[in-house]
Amino acid sequence: MDCNCKSNKEKHSYHFNISEVVDGKVQEVMNFNFGGHHDLAAMVERTNEKGDISEKHAKELVVGIRLLHHVLKKCAGDNSIFSDFYPVFEEFKKAVKNHYNG
């Protein structure tokens, strides 16, 4: 799941639009921008190639880890909940990278 872009820090920008379906009607509930040097599509592709989870779950895993990593990294000094969890999360992230890139 590693982005393999450490030598190439090209910036990627993403827009998330979250919609909910209620009574058959789609309504937007939130949207936000997210960016960084990780190519999320390439990371999903490499994760999906392993074949042990569905493409849907590969997408959810990659996006979930990237979003959570961003918040933990940015907020670790703001609250002990984040700073206490950050090292555990880093170990999990390393294990996921090793599994999908190893």
GUZA-605466 format. One line per 4 residues: number of its first residue (from 0); for each residue x, z, y of N, C-alpha, C. Coordinates in steps of 0.02 Angstrom, whole numbers, plus 50000, padded with zeros to 5 digits. Atoms other than C-alpha are relative to their C-alpha. Layout:
# GUZA-605466
NUM	X/Z/Y/X/Z/Y/X/Z/Y; ...
This chain:
# GUZA-605466
0	50040/50000/49940/50000/50000/50000/50043/50000/50063; 49955/50003/49943/50152/49995/50112/49990/49934/50037; 50012/50060/49961/50136/49871/50254/50058/49952/49999; 49941/50042/50001/50313/49803/50230/50015/49968/50067
4	49990/50029/49933/50324/49777/50418/50046/50043/50042; 49956/49955/49962/50455/49905/50467/50049/49961/50043; 49952/50039/49961/50575/49769/50526/49964/49954/50049; 50039/50043/49956/50436/49670/50610/49942/50041/50027
8	50050/49955/49971/50336/49783/50725/49946/49962/50039; 50054/50038/49969/50206/49651/50768/49939/50045/50006; 50058/49958/49987/50055/49737/50844/49936/49966/49975; 50065/50025/50023/49886/49715/50759/49946/50041/50035
12	50056/49966/49967/49723/49758/50846/49936/49984/49962; 50062/50007/50038/49559/49788/50756/49942/50031/50039; 50061/49973/49970/49381/49819/50814/49953/50018/49942; 50046/49976/50051/49269/49924/50702/49930/50004/50030
16	50069/49997/49979/49082/49902/50719/49961/50029/49941; 50035/49965/50054/48983/50026/50614/49925/49993/50012; 50073/50009/49996/48802/49983/50580/49968/50039/49943; 50039/49965/50050/48670/50077/50485/49935/49961/49989
20	50063/50033/50016/48521/50002/50396/49947/50054/49990; 50055/49951/50004/48363/50104/50424/49935/49961/49996; 50064/50035/50010/48197/50042/50358/50008/49924/50005; 49988/50071/50001/48271/49869/50335/50025/49971/50065
24	49976/50024/49935/48333/49859/50514/50071/50024/50011; 49930/49984/49986/48517/49853/50561/50006/50023/50072; 49987/49975/49933/48568/49959/50707/50071/50025/50005; 49932/49978/49989/48740/49988/50778/50000/50075/50017
28	49996/49928/49987/48787/50172/50775/50065/50020/50035; 49938/49988/49963/48966/50164/50840/50046/49940/49994; 49948/50050/50005/49111/50051/50876/50062/50027/50035; 49938/49978/49970/49293/50076/50920/50056/49951/49982
32	49941/50041/50012/49461/49989/50929/50053/50043/49967; 49946/49966/50036/49609/50033/50820/50057/49951/49994; 49943/50046/50005/49783/49961/50820/50061/50034/49973; 49936/49976/50025/49957/49978/50754/50039/49942/49971
36	49958/50053/50027/50093/49883/50665/49982/49982/49928; 50020/50014/50069/50005/49883/50495/49952/49941/49997; 50045/50056/50013/49925/49723/50433/49951/50022/49946; 50049/49971/50046/49769/49797/50354/49979/49950/49946
40	50022/50050/50050/49717/49634/50269/50053/49991/49946; 49946/50008/50049/49887/49615/50185/50005/50062/49956; 49998/49938/50039/49884/49798/50131/49943/50001/49949; 50057/50002/50046/49711/49775/50054/50014/49950/49944
44	49984/50051/50050/49769/49617/49965/50048/50028/49947; 49951/49972/50048/49919/49707/49887/49968/50055/49958; 50034/49946/50037/49811/49856/49839/49953/49969/49948; 50048/50033/50044/49679/49742/49763/50035/49964/49941
48	49963/50036/50053/49811/49644/49663/50016/50045/49940; 49985/49954/50055/49848/49799/49558/49943/49998/49949; 50056/50009/50045/49673/49778/49485/49968/50063/49972; 50028/49939/50029/49634/49960/49452/49942/50029/50041
52	50061/49982/49962/49502/49977/49589/49970/49935/50026; 50035/50060/49976/49374/49855/49657/50027/49980/50069; 49980/50024/49933/49406/49750/49812/49969/50044/50054; 50035/49957/49952/49277/49855/49904/50037/50066/50008
56	49965/49936/49997/49368/50015/49858/50071/49993/50028; 49934/50013/49970/49537/49938/49904/49994/49999/50076; 50012/50002/49928/49467/49903/50078/49988/50070/50027; 50016/49932/49977/49396/50078/50094/50061/50045/49999
60	49939/49959/50006/49558/50158/50034/50049/49985/50056; 49952/50019/49948/49670/50062/50153/49976/50021/50069; 50026/49983/49934/49559/50083/50305/49995/50076/50008; 50006/49927/49997/49524/50266/50265/50067/50034/50010
64	49934/49970/49994/49707/50310/50244/50030/49986/50069; 49972/50016/49934/49759/50218/50402/49966/50039/50056; 50035/49963/49947/49623/50298/50509/50016/50074/49998; 49985/49928/50006/49654/50473/50441/50072/50014/50020
68	49930/49990/49981/49842/50454/50459/50008/50000/50076; 49997/50005/49927/49820/50403/50641/49977/50065/50033; 50027/49939/49970/49713/50555/50682/50045/50060/49986; 49957/49943/50017/49824/50678/50589/50065/49998/50040
72	49937/50007/49963/49981/50610/50672/49991/50016/50074; 50012/49990/49929/49905/50612/50846/49977/50071/50016; 50031/49935/49986/49818/50781/50830/50033/50059/49964; 49969/49947/50039/49938/50882/50722/50017/50061/50043
76	49983/49945/49956/49991/50987/50871/49941/50033/50033; 50060/49975/49966/49813/51016/50931/49963/50053/49961; 50042/49955/50040/49741/51113/50786/50035/50011/49933; 49966/49984/50063/49810/51202/50633/49966/49965/49940
80	50033/50036/50055/49680/51113/50524/50038/49934/49988; 49963/50063/50006/49772/50950/50559/50072/50011/49979; 49929/49989/50016/49949/51018/50554/50010/50027/49930; 49995/49974/50068/49918/51112/50391/49988/49946/49948
84	50017/50053/50048/49844/50960/50305/50049/49942/50002; 49957/50058/49991/49968/50832/50372/50053/49992/49945; 49950/50009/50053/50109/50868/50246/49969/49983/49932; 50035/50015/50062/49986/50865/50100/49978/49926/49999
88	50022/50069/49993/49915/50701/50162/50058/49952/49993; 49940/50043/50004/50090/50626/50180/50022/49992/49927; 49983/50004/50072/50125/50667/49996/49951/49954/49964; 50051/50043/50030/49961/50585/49946/50013/49927/50018
92	49987/50068/49976/50001/50432/50052/50061/49971/49965; 49940/50023/50034/50174/50420/49973/49983/49982/49927; 50019/50013/50069/50097/50429/49798/49959/49935/49995; 50039/50061/49999/49972/50292/49842/50045/49939/50011
96	49953/50055/49988/50111/50181/49912/50040/49985/49937; 49961/50010/50061/50216/50207/49755/49958/49967/49946; 50043/50028/50052/50068/50166/49643/49986/49926/50013; 50021/50068/49985/50018/50007/49734/50057/49953/50019
100	49942/50041/49984/50192/49946/49780/50055/50005/49948; 49947/49985/50047/50292/50012/49634/50006/49953/49944
